[in-house]
Amino acid sequence: MNKKIRRYMEEIEKTEKKISDLQQYLKGIKSALKEEENNEMIRAIRGMKLEGEELLRFLDGLRGGTVRFEVGKETEGQESNTEREDKNNDKEME
């Protein structure tokens, strides 16, 4: 077989392997993101310190669309708890 053809075929195989590996990596990252989003929601709800029936009514309202959230604008120079947590997590990962 022609050397150029063989090289191209080998390059195709290597590239397909890299693509497959990256797709698996991306799948893992998406899964980790989803898990972290879920954890953030749980922390937020637990932070509300609701008791039994009050918590159930709140969750029912979320599912039914009757609960509304008001998001306040942060003033310049202030950072939210989430931003601080993200910075701390980034430092831990380094």
Phi and psi restraints in degrees (range 20) as a CNS / XPLOR table:
assign (resid 1 and name C) (resid 2 and name N)
       (resid 2 and name CA) (resid 2 and name C) 1.0 -58.7 20.0 2
assign (resid 2 and name N) (resid 2 and name CA)
       (resid 2 and name C) (resid 3 and name N) 1.0 135.9 20.0 2
assign (resid 2 and name C) (resid 3 and name N)
       (resid 3 and name CA) (resid 3 and name C) 1.0 -60.8 20.0 2
assign (resid 3 and name N) (resid 3 and name CA)
       (resid 3 and name C) (resid 4 and name N) 1.0 -39.6 20.0 2
assign (resid 3 and name C) (resid 4 and name N)
       (resid 4 and name CA) (resid 4 and name C) 1.0 -63.9 20.0 2
assign (resid 4 and name N) (resid 4 and name CA)
       (resid 4 and name C) (resid 5 and name N) 1.0 -43.0 20.0 2
assign (resid 4 and name C) (resid 5 and name N)
       (resid 5 and name CA) (resid 5 and name C) 1.0 -62.9 20.0 2
assign (resid 5 and name N) (resid 5 and name CA)
       (resid 5 and name C) (resid 6 and name N) 1.0 -44.8 20.0 2
assign (resid 5 and name C) (resid 6 and name N)
       (resid 6 and name CA) (resid 6 and name C) 1.0 -60.5 20.0 2
assign (resid 6 and name N) (resid 6 and name CA)
       (resid 6 and name C) (resid 7 and name N) 1.0 -44.1 20.0 2
assign (resid 6 and name C) (resid 7 and name N)
       (resid 7 and name CA) (resid 7 and name C) 1.0 -61.8 20.0 2
assign (resid 7 and name N) (resid 7 and name CA)
       (resid 7 and name C) (resid 8 and name N) 1.0 -43.6 20.0 2
assign (resid 7 and name C) (resid 8 and name N)
       (resid 8 and name CA) (resid 8 and name C) 1.0 -62.2 20.0 2
assign (resid 8 and name N) (resid 8 and name CA)
       (resid 8 and name C) (resid 9 and name N) 1.0 -41.4 20.0 2
assign (resid 8 and name C) (resid 9 and name N)
       (resid 9 and name CA) (resid 9 and name C) 1.0 -64.9 20.0 2
assign (resid 9 and name N) (resid 9 and name CA)
       (resid 9 and name C) (resid 10 and name N) 1.0 -41.3 20.0 2
assign (resid 9 and name C) (resid 10 and name N)
       (resid 10 and name CA) (resid 10 and name C) 1.0 -64.8 20.0 2
assign (resid 10 and name N) (resid 10 and name CA)
       (resid 10 and name C) (resid 11 and name N) 1.0 -41.2 20.0 2
assign (resid 10 and name C) (resid 11 and name N)
       (resid 11 and name CA) (resid 11 and name C) 1.0 -63.7 20.0 2
assign (resid 11 and name N) (resid 11 and name CA)
       (resid 11 and name C) (resid 12 and name N) 1.0 -39.4 20.0 2
assign (resid 11 and name C) (resid 12 and name N)
       (resid 12 and name CA) (resid 12 and name C) 1.0 -62.3 20.0 2
assign (resid 12 and name N) (resid 12 and name CA)
       (resid 12 and name C) (resid 13 and name N) 1.0 -44.5 20.0 2
assign (resid 12 and name C) (resid 13 and name N)
       (resid 13 and name CA) (resid 13 and name C) 1.0 -61.9 20.0 2
assign (resid 13 and name N) (resid 13 and name CA)
       (resid 13 and name C) (resid 14 and name N) 1.0 -44.9 20.0 2
assign (resid 13 and name C) (resid 14 and name N)
       (resid 14 and name CA) (resid 14 and name C) 1.0 -62.4 20.0 2
assign (resid 14 and name N) (resid 14 and name CA)
       (resid 14 and name C) (resid 15 and name N) 1.0 -42.6 20.0 2
assign (resid 14 and name C) (resid 15 and name N)
       (resid 15 and name CA) (resid 15 and name C) 1.0 -66.4 20.0 2
assign (resid 15 and name N) (resid 15 and name CA)
       (resid 15 and name C) (resid 16 and name N) 1.0 -41.5 20.0 2
assign (resid 15 and name C) (resid 16 and name N)
       (resid 16 and name CA) (resid 16 and name C) 1.0 -63.7 20.0 2
assign (resid 16 and name N) (resid 16 and name CA)
       (resid 16 and name C) (resid 17 and name N) 1.0 -36.9 20.0 2
assign (resid 16 and name C) (resid 17 and name N)
       (resid 17 and name CA) (resid 17 and name C) 1.0 -65.2 20.0 2
assign (resid 17 and name N) (resid 17 and name CA)
       (resid 17 and name C) (resid 18 and name N) 1.0 -44.3 20.0 2
assign (resid 17 and name C) (resid 18 and name N)
       (resid 18 and name CA) (resid 18 and name C) 1.0 -61.0 20.0 2
assign (resid 18 and name N) (resid 18 and name CA)
       (resid 18 and name C) (resid 19 and name N) 1.0 -44.0 20.0 2
assign (resid 18 and name C) (resid 19 and name N)
       (resid 19 and name CA) (resid 19 and name C) 1.0 -59.9 20.0 2
assign (resid 19 and name N) (resid 19 and name CA)
       (resid 19 and name C) (resid 20 and name N) 1.0 -45.3 20.0 2
assign (resid 19 and name C) (resid 20 and name N)
       (resid 20 and name CA) (resid 20 and name C) 1.0 -61.0 20.0 2
assign (resid 20 and name N) (resid 20 and name CA)
       (resid 20 and name C) (resid 21 and name N) 1.0 -44.6 20.0 2
assign (resid 20 and name C) (resid 21 and name N)
       (resid 21 and name CA) (resid 21 and name C) 1.0 -62.7 20.0 2
assign (resid 21 and name N) (resid 21 and name CA)
       (resid 21 and name C) (resid 22 and name N) 1.0 -42.5 20.0 2
assign (resid 21 and name C) (resid 22 and name N)
       (resid 22 and name CA) (resid 22 and name C) 1.0 -67.1 20.0 2
assign (resid 22 and name N) (resid 22 and name CA)
       (resid 22 and name C) (resid 23 and name N) 1.0 -35.1 20.0 2
assign (resid 22 and name C) (resid 23 and name N)
       (resid 23 and name CA) (resid 23 and name C) 1.0 -65.0 20.0 2
assign (resid 23 and name N) (resid 23 and name CA)
       (resid 23 and name C) (resid 24 and name N) 1.0 -40.0 20.0 2
assign (resid 23 and name C) (resid 24 and name N)
       (resid 24 and name CA) (resid 24 and name C) 1.0 -65.2 20.0 2
assign (resid 24 and name N) (resid 24 and name CA)
       (resid 24 and name C) (resid 25 and name N) 1.0 -42.1 20.0 2
assign (resid 24 and name C) (resid 25 and name N)
       (resid 25 and name CA) (resid 25 and name C) 1.0 -61.6 20.0 2
assign (resid 25 and name N) (resid 25 and name CA)
       (resid 25 and name C) (resid 26 and name N) 1.0 -45.2 20.0 2
assign (resid 25 and name C) (resid 26 and name N)
       (resid 26 and name CA) (resid 26 and name C) 1.0 -61.5 20.0 2
assign (resid 26 and name N) (resid 26 and name CA)
       (resid 26 and name C) (resid 27 and name N) 1.0 -41.1 20.0 2
assign (resid 26 and name C) (resid 27 and name N)
       (resid 27 and name CA) (resid 27 and name C) 1.0 -60.4 20.0 2
assign (resid 27 and name N) (resid 27 and name CA)
       (resid 27 and name C) (resid 28 and name N) 1.0 -42.6 20.0 2
assign (resid 27 and name C) (resid 28 and name N)
       (resid 28 and name CA) (resid 28 and name C) 1.0 -64.4 20.0 2
assign (resid 28 and name N) (resid 28 and name CA)
       (resid 28 and name C) (resid 29 and name N) 1.0 -41.3 20.0 2
assign (resid 28 and name C) (resid 29 and name N)
       (resid 29 and name CA) (resid 29 and name C) 1.0 -64.4 20.0 2
assign (resid 29 and name N) (resid 29 and name CA)
       (resid 29 and name C) (resid 30 and name N) 1.0 -44.0 20.0 2
assign (resid 29 and name C) (resid 30 and name N)
       (resid 30 and name CA) (resid 30 and name C) 1.0 -61.9 20.0 2
assign (resid 30 and name N) (resid 30 and name CA)
       (resid 30 and name C) (resid 31 and name N) 1.0 -39.6 20.0 2
assign (resid 30 and name C) (resid 31 and name N)
       (resid 31 and name CA) (resid 31 and name C) 1.0 -64.5 20.0 2
assign (resid 31 and name N) (resid 31 and name CA)
       (resid 31 and name C) (resid 32 and name N) 1.0 -42.9 20.0 2
assign (resid 31 and name C) (resid 32 and name N)
       (resid 32 and name CA) (resid 32 and name C) 1.0 -64.5 20.0 2
assign (resid 32 and name N) (resid 32 and name CA)
       (resid 32 and name C) (resid 33 and name N) 1.0 -39.0 20.0 2
assign (resid 32 and name C) (resid 33 and name N)
       (resid 33 and name CA) (resid 33 and name C) 1.0 -62.9 20.0 2
assign (resid 33 and name N) (resid 33 and name CA)
       (resid 33 and name C) (resid 34 and name N) 1.0 -46.4 20.0 2
assign (resid 33 and name C) (resid 34 and name N)
       (resid 34 and name CA) (resid 34 and name C) 1.0 -60.3 20.0 2
assign (resid 34 and name N) (resid 34 and name CA)
       (resid 34 and name C) (resid 35 and name N) 1.0 -43.2 20.0 2
assign (resid 34 and name C) (resid 35 and name N)
       (resid 35 and name CA) (resid 35 and name C) 1.0 -62.3 20.0 2
assign (resid 35 and name N) (resid 35 and name CA)
       (resid 35 and name C) (resid 36 and name N) 1.0 -43.0 20.0 2
assign (resid 35 and name C) (resid 36 and name N)
       (resid 36 and name CA) (resid 36 and name C) 1.0 -66.8 20.0 2
assign (resid 36 and name N) (resid 36 and name CA)
       (resid 36 and name C) (resid 37 and name N) 1.0 -38.8 20.0 2
assign (resid 36 and name C) (resid 37 and name N)
       (resid 37 and name CA) (resid 37 and name C) 1.0 -61.9 20.0 2
assign (resid 37 and name N) (resid 37 and name CA)
       (resid 37 and name C) (resid 38 and name N) 1.0 -43.4 20.0 2
assign (resid 37 and name C) (resid 38 and name N)
       (resid 38 and name CA) (resid 38 and name C) 1.0 -61.7 20.0 2
assign (resid 38 and name N) (resid 38 and name CA)
       (resid 38 and name C) (resid 39 and name N) 1.0 -43.9 20.0 2
assign (resid 38 and name C) (resid 39 and name N)
       (resid 39 and name CA) (resid 39 and name C) 1.0 -61.5 20.0 2
assign (resid 39 and name N) (resid 39 and name CA)
       (resid 39 and name C) (resid 40 and name N) 1.0 -39.4 20.0 2
assign (resid 39 and name C) (resid 40 and name N)
       (resid 40 and name CA) (resid 40 and name C) 1.0 -63.8 20.0 2
assign (resid 40 and name N) (resid 40 and name CA)
       (resid 40 and name C) (resid 41 and name N) 1.0 -41.1 20.0 2
assign (resid 40 and name C) (resid 41 and name N)
       (resid 41 and name CA) (resid 41 and name C) 1.0 -63.9 20.0 2
assign (resid 41 and name N) (resid 41 and name CA)
       (resid 41 and name C) (resid 42 and name N) 1.0 -42.4 20.0 2
assign (resid 41 and name C) (resid 42 and name N)
       (resid 42 and name CA) (resid 42 and name C) 1.0 -62.6 20.0 2
assign (resid 42 and name N) (resid 42 and name CA)
       (resid 42 and name C) (resid 43 and name N) 1.0 -44.7 20.0 2
assign (resid 42 and name C) (resid 43 and name N)
       (resid 43 and name CA) (resid 43 and name C) 1.0 -61.1 20.0 2
assign (resid 43 and name N) (resid 43 and name CA)
       (resid 43 and name C) (resid 44 and name N) 1.0 -40.8 20.0 2
assign (resid 43 and name C) (resid 44 and name N)
       (resid 44 and name CA) (resid 44 and name C) 1.0 -64.6 20.0 2
assign (resid 44 and name N) (resid 44 and name CA)
       (resid 44 and name C) (resid 45 and name N) 1.0 -44.1 20.0 2
assign (resid 44 and name C) (resid 45 and name N)
       (resid 45 and name CA) (resid 45 and name C) 1.0 -68.6 20.0 2
assign (resid 45 and name N) (resid 45 and name CA)
       (resid 45 and name C) (resid 46 and name N) 1.0 -42.9 20.0 2
assign (resid 45 and name C) (resid 46 and name N)
       (resid 46 and name CA) (resid 46 and name C) 1.0 -63.5 20.0 2
assign (resid 46 and name N) (resid 46 and name CA)
       (resid 46 and name C) (resid 47 and name N) 1.0 -32.9 20.0 2
assign (resid 46 and name C) (resid 47 and name N)
       (resid 47 and name CA) (resid 47 and name C) 1.0 -67.8 20.0 2
assign (resid 47 and name N) (resid 47 and name CA)
       (resid 47 and name C) (resid 48 and name N) 1.0 -15.7 20.0 2
assign (resid 47 and name C) (resid 48 and name N)
       (resid 48 and name CA) (resid 48 and name C) 1.0 -76.8 20.0 2
assign (resid 48 and name N) (resid 48 and name CA)
       (resid 48 and name C) (resid 49 and name N) 1.0 -15.2 20.0 2
assign (resid 48 and name C) (resid 49 and name N)
       (resid 49 and name CA) (resid 49 and name C) 1.0 53.6 20.0 2
assign (resid 49 and name N) (resid 49 and name CA)
       (resid 49 and name C) (resid 50 and name N) 1.0 47.5 20.0 2
assign (resid 49 and name C) (resid 50 and name N)
       (resid 50 and name CA) (resid 50 and name C) 1.0 -87.1 20.0 2
assign (resid 50 and name N) (resid 50 and name CA)
       (resid 50 and name C) (resid 51 and name N) 1.0 149.1 20.0 2
assign (resid 50 and name C) (resid 51 and name N)
       (resid 51 and name CA) (resid 51 and name C) 1.0 -101.1 20.0 2
assign (resid 51 and name N) (resid 51 and name CA)
       (resid 51 and name C) (resid 52 and name N) 1.0 153.3 20.0 2
assign (resid 51 and name C) (resid 52 and name N)
       (resid 52 and name CA) (resid 52 and name C) 1.0 5.0 20.0 2
assign (resid 52 and name N) (resid 52 and name CA)
       (resid 52 and name C) (resid 53 and name N) 1.0 -94.5 20.0 2
assign (resid 52 and name C) (resid 53 and name N)
       (resid 53 and name CA) (resid 53 and name C) 1.0 -65.6 20.0 2
assign (resid 53 and name N) (resid 53 and name CA)
       (resid 53 and name C) (resid 54 and name N) 1.0 -34.5 20.0 2
assign (resid 53 and name C) (resid 54 and name N)
       (resid 54 and name CA) (resid 54 and name C) 1.0 -61.0 20.0 2
assign (resid 54 and name N) (resid 54 and name CA)
       (resid 54 and name C) (resid 55 and name N) 1.0 -42.6 20.0 2
assign (resid 54 and name C) (resid 55 and name N)
       (resid 55 and name CA) (resid 55 and name C) 1.0 -65.0 20.0 2
assign (resid 55 and name N) (resid 55 and name CA)
       (resid 55 and name C) (resid 56 and name N) 1.0 -42.9 20.0 2
assign (resid 55 and name C) (resid 56 and name N)
       (resid 56 and name CA) (resid 56 and name C) 1.0 -62.2 20.0 2
assign (resid 56 and name N) (resid 56 and name CA)
       (resid 56 and name C) (resid 57 and name N) 1.0 -42.1 20.0 2
assign (resid 56 and name C) (resid 57 and name N)
       (resid 57 and name CA) (resid 57 and name C) 1.0 -63.8 20.0 2
assign (resid 57 and name N) (resid 57 and name CA)
       (resid 57 and name C) (resid 58 and name N) 1.0 -40.1 20.0 2
assign (resid 57 and name C) (resid 58 and name N)
       (resid 58 and name CA) (resid 58 and name C) 1.0 -61.4 20.0 2
assign (resid 58 and name N) (resid 58 and name CA)
       (resid 58 and name C) (resid 59 and name N) 1.0 -48.2 20.0 2
assign (resid 58 and name C) (resid 59 and name N)
       (resid 59 and name CA) (resid 59 and name C) 1.0 -64.5 20.0 2
assign (resid 59 and name N) (resid 59 and name CA)
       (resid 59 and name C) (resid 60 and name N) 1.0 -38.9 20.0 2
assign (resid 59 and name C) (resid 60 and name N)
       (resid 60 and name CA) (resid 60 and name C) 1.0 -62.3 20.0 2
assign (resid 60 and name N) (resid 60 and name CA)
       (resid 60 and name C) (resid 61 and name N) 1.0 -39.8 20.0 2
assign (resid 60 and name C) (resid 61 and name N)
       (resid 61 and name CA) (resid 61 and name C) 1.0 -63.9 20.0 2
assign (resid 61 and name N) (resid 61 and name CA)
       (resid 61 and name C) (resid 62 and name N) 1.0 -37.8 20.0 2
assign (resid 61 and name C) (resid 62 and name N)
       (resid 62 and name CA) (resid 62 and name C) 1.0 -62.9 20.0 2
assign (resid 62 and name N) (resid 62 and name CA)
       (resid 62 and name C) (resid 63 and name N) 1.0 -47.9 20.0 2
assign (resid 62 and name C) (resid 63 and name N)
       (resid 63 and name CA) (resid 63 and name C) 1.0 -63.7 20.0 2
assign (resid 63 and name N) (resid 63 and name CA)
       (resid 63 and name C) (resid 64 and name N) 1.0 -37.4 20.0 2
assign (resid 63 and name C) (resid 64 and name N)
       (resid 64 and name CA) (resid 64 and name C) 1.0 -84.0 20.0 2
assign (resid 64 and name N) (resid 64 and name CA)
       (resid 64 and name C) (resid 65 and name N) 1.0 -9.2 20.0 2
assign (resid 64 and name C) (resid 65 and name N)
       (resid 65 and name CA) (resid 65 and name C) 1.0 81.4 20.0 2
assign (resid 65 and name N) (resid 65 and name CA)
       (resid 65 and name C) (resid 66 and name N) 1.0 15.6 20.0 2
assign (resid 65 and name C) (resid 66 and name N)
       (resid 66 and name CA) (resid 66 and name C) 1.0 -94.2 20.0 2
assign (resid 66 and name N) (resid 66 and name CA)
       (resid 66 and name C) (resid 67 and name N) 1.0 -7.4 20.0 2
assign (resid 66 and name C) (resid 67 and name N)
       (resid 67 and name CA) (resid 67 and name C) 1.0 -94.6 20.0 2
assign (resid 67 and name N) (resid 67 and name CA)
       (resid 67 and name C) (resid 68 and name N) 1.0 132.9 20.0 2
assign (resid 67 and name C) (resid 68 and name N)
       (resid 68 and name CA) (resid 68 and name C) 1.0 -117.5 20.0 2
assign (resid 68 and name N) (resid 68 and name CA)
       (resid 68 and name C) (resid 69 and name N) 1.0 147.0 20.0 2
assign (resid 68 and name C) (resid 69 and name N)
       (resid 69 and name CA) (resid 69 and name C) 1.0 -113.6 20.0 2
assign (resid 69 and name N) (resid 69 and name CA)
       (resid 69 and name C) (resid 70 and name N) 1.0 138.6 20.0 2
assign (resid 69 and name C) (resid 70 and name N)
       (resid 70 and name CA) (resid 70 and name C) 1.0 -109.9 20.0 2
assign (resid 70 and name N) (resid 70 and name CA)
       (resid 70 and name C) (resid 71 and name N) 1.0 121.6 20.0 2
assign (resid 70 and name C) (resid 71 and name N)
       (resid 71 and name CA) (resid 71 and name C) 1.0 -101.9 20.0 2
assign (resid 71 and name N) (resid 71 and name CA)
       (resid 71 and name C) (resid 72 and name N) 1.0 120.0 20.0 2
assign (resid 71 and name C) (resid 72 and name N)
       (resid 72 and name CA) (resid 72 and name C) 1.0 -85.9 20.0 2
assign (resid 72 and name N) (resid 72 and name CA)
       (resid 72 and name C) (resid 73 and name N) 1.0 151.2 20.0 2
assign (resid 72 and name C) (resid 73 and name N)
       (resid 73 and name CA) (resid 73 and name C) 1.0 -86.5 20.0 2
assign (resid 73 and name N) (resid 73 and name CA)
       (resid 73 and name C) (resid 74 and name N) 1.0 131.8 20.0 2
assign (resid 73 and name C) (resid 74 and name N)
       (resid 74 and name CA) (resid 74 and name C) 1.0 -81.5 20.0 2
assign (resid 74 and name N) (resid 74 and name CA)
       (resid 74 and name C) (resid 75 and name N) 1.0 141.7 20.0 2
assign (resid 74 and name C) (resid 75 and name N)
       (resid 75 and name CA) (resid 75 and name C) 1.0 -75.4 20.0 2
assign (resid 75 and name N) (resid 75 and name CA)
       (resid 75 and name C) (resid 76 and name N) 1.0 156.2 20.0 2
assign (resid 75 and name C) (resid 76 and name N)
       (resid 76 and name CA) (resid 76 and name C) 1.0 -60.7 20.0 2
assign (resid 76 and name N) (resid 76 and name CA)
       (resid 76 and name C) (resid 77 and name N) 1.0 137.1 20.0 2
assign (resid 76 and name C) (resid 77 and name N)
       (resid 77 and name CA) (resid 77 and name C) 1.0 95.2 20.0 2
assign (resid 77 and name N) (resid 77 and name CA)
       (resid 77 and name C) (resid 78 and name N) 1.0 -17.9 20.0 2
assign (resid 77 and name C) (resid 78 and name N)
       (resid 78 and name CA) (resid 78 and name C) 1.0 -94.4 20.0 2
assign (resid 78 and name N) (resid 78 and name CA)
       (resid 78 and name C) (resid 79 and name N) 1.0 147.3 20.0 2
assign (resid 78 and name C) (resid 79 and name N)
       (resid 79 and name CA) (resid 79 and name C) 1.0 -126.8 20.0 2
assign (resid 79 and name N) (resid 79 and name CA)
       (resid 79 and name C) (resid 80 and name N) 1.0 147.2 20.0 2
assign (resid 79 and name C) (resid 80 and name N)
       (resid 80 and name CA) (resid 80 and name C) 1.0 -76.1 20.0 2
assign (resid 80 and name N) (resid 80 and name CA)
       (resid 80 and name C) (resid 81 and name N) 1.0 167.1 20.0 2
assign (resid 80 and name C) (resid 81 and name N)
       (resid 81 and name CA) (resid 81 and name C) 1.0 -58.7 20.0 2
assign (resid 81 and name N) (resid 81 and name CA)
       (resid 81 and name C) (resid 82 and name N) 1.0 -39.7 20.0 2
assign (resid 81 and name C) (resid 82 and name N)
       (resid 82 and name CA) (resid 82 and name C) 1.0 -62.6 20.0 2
assign (resid 82 and name N) (resid 82 and name CA)
       (resid 82 and name C) (resid 83 and name N) 1.0 -42.6 20.0 2
assign (resid 82 and name C) (resid 83 and name N)
       (resid 83 and name CA) (resid 83 and name C) 1.0 -63.0 20.0 2
assign (resid 83 and name N) (resid 83 and name CA)
       (resid 83 and name C) (resid 84 and name N) 1.0 -40.3 20.0 2
assign (resid 83 and name C) (resid 84 and name N)
       (resid 84 and name CA) (resid 84 and name C) 1.0 -65.0 20.0 2
assign (resid 84 and name N) (resid 84 and name CA)
       (resid 84 and name C) (resid 85 and name N) 1.0 -42.2 20.0 2
assign (resid 84 and name C) (resid 85 and name N)
       (resid 85 and name CA) (resid 85 and name C) 1.0 -62.5 20.0 2
assign (resid 85 and name N) (resid 85 and name CA)
       (resid 85 and name C) (resid 86 and name N) 1.0 -41.4 20.0 2
assign (resid 85 and name C) (resid 86 and name N)
       (resid 86 and name CA) (resid 86 and name C) 1.0 -61.9 20.0 2
assign (resid 86 and name N) (resid 86 and name CA)
       (resid 86 and name C) (resid 87 and name N) 1.0 -42.6 20.0 2
assign (resid 86 and name C) (resid 87 and name N)
       (resid 87 and name CA) (resid 87 and name C) 1.0 -64.5 20.0 2
assign (resid 87 and name N) (resid 87 and name CA)
       (resid 87 and name C) (resid 88 and name N) 1.0 -41.8 20.0 2
assign (resid 87 and name C) (resid 88 and name N)
       (resid 88 and name CA) (resid 88 and name C) 1.0 -64.4 20.0 2
assign (resid 88 and name N) (resid 88 and name CA)
       (resid 88 and name C) (resid 89 and name N) 1.0 -41.1 20.0 2
assign (resid 88 and name C) (resid 89 and name N)
       (resid 89 and name CA) (resid 89 and name C) 1.0 -64.9 20.0 2
assign (resid 89 and name N) (resid 89 and name CA)
       (resid 89 and name C) (resid 90 and name N) 1.0 -38.7 20.0 2
assign (resid 89 and name C) (resid 90 and name N)
       (resid 90 and name CA) (resid 90 and name C) 1.0 -62.8 20.0 2
assign (resid 90 and name N) (resid 90 and name CA)
       (resid 90 and name C) (resid 91 and name N) 1.0 -39.5 20.0 2
assign (resid 90 and name C) (resid 91 and name N)
       (resid 91 and name CA) (resid 91 and name C) 1.0 -66.0 20.0 2
assign (resid 91 and name N) (resid 91 and name CA)
       (resid 91 and name C) (resid 92 and name N) 1.0 -38.0 20.0 2
assign (resid 91 and name C) (resid 92 and name N)
       (resid 92 and name CA) (resid 92 and name C) 1.0 -66.2 20.0 2
assign (resid 92 and name N) (resid 92 and name CA)
       (resid 92 and name C) (resid 93 and name N) 1.0 -33.2 20.0 2
assign (resid 92 and name C) (resid 93 and name N)
       (resid 93 and name CA) (resid 93 and name C) 1.0 -74.6 20.0 2
assign (resid 93 and name N) (resid 93 and name CA)
       (resid 93 and name C) (resid 94 and name N) 1.0 -21.4 20.0 2
